[in-house]
Amino acid sequence: QLQFVESGGGLVQPGGSLKLSCTASGFRLDSYTIGWFRQAPGKEREGLSCISVRSTNTNHADSVKGRFGISRDNAKNTVYLHLNSLKPEDTGVYYCAAVDSSCLYGSVWYPLRRGSWGQGTQVTVSS
């Protein structure tokens, strides 16, 4: 239904940066609020950032606020997550998904039920 392909992860040192990409597979994402999630080893998946359809609004979880950014290029059918000042605790598998727009105003990210999780992209922060 709503499937995504995540890419851009890798091994980085603490303090480093990465740019992750989320590309919609088989549909146009320009009608959806998009969120990024992270699942750290042994932890539940958590919402990190979301961006509105026209990029007029964004929101971030406290754990990444001030360090991560989110942007989108609807012409490329892609949403990006900009990871800066990375810490070891940022290690995990990063996913994107279409989300309810309430993420723009609250602290909870709700994936749309007609969507499905992709394979994610692994980010490992280590010296």
Secondary structure, DSSP 8 states (H G I E B T S, - for coil): -BEEEEE--EEE-TT--EEEEEEEESS--TTSEEEEEEE-TTS--EEEEEE-TTSS-EEE-TTTTTTEEEEEEGGGTEEEEEE-S--GGG-EEEEEEEE-GGGGTSS---B-TTB-----EEEEE--
